[in-house]
């Protein structure tokens, strides 16, 4: 078996230090702002609404609850969250895809994507792009698909009367 001399250990040590320093610099420069970006929202023309709405990357409709604004969360119970899935991103991720996106901290500590101050959700019964089965559900407010370019108000589109749920 061959022994490694002092000189070889010095060369190996220097190589390890250089490698670690390079890795640290690459990591630091790629996250210089402290956050990364991720496209999580896009827009799509919805035929049944006749409007361009916000959707997930997979094309599923995004909704907001009219009463949830300015950091006020209503959909926090297990029952509500079983129907309405918050669009969340990991801490340090800045959502992109359309202008007006930001994150808000949910009561459970997760970072939820918001559009112009309105937290965004998916409805569990929307299984395919273009579906808007959650449109018009009423509770403390009304659930509506979010129209692209609109202020913090969701789409106000006539829909069949829906029963209310108690959260």
Secondary structure, 3 states (H helix, E strand, C coil): CCCCCHHHHHHHHHHHHHHHHHHHHHHHHHCCCCCEEEECEEEEEECCCCEEEEEECCCCECEEECCCCCCCCCCCCHHHHHHEEECEECCCEEEECCCCEEEEECCCCCEEEEECCEECEEECCCCCCCCCCCCCCECCCEEEECECCCCCCCCCCCCCCCCCCCC
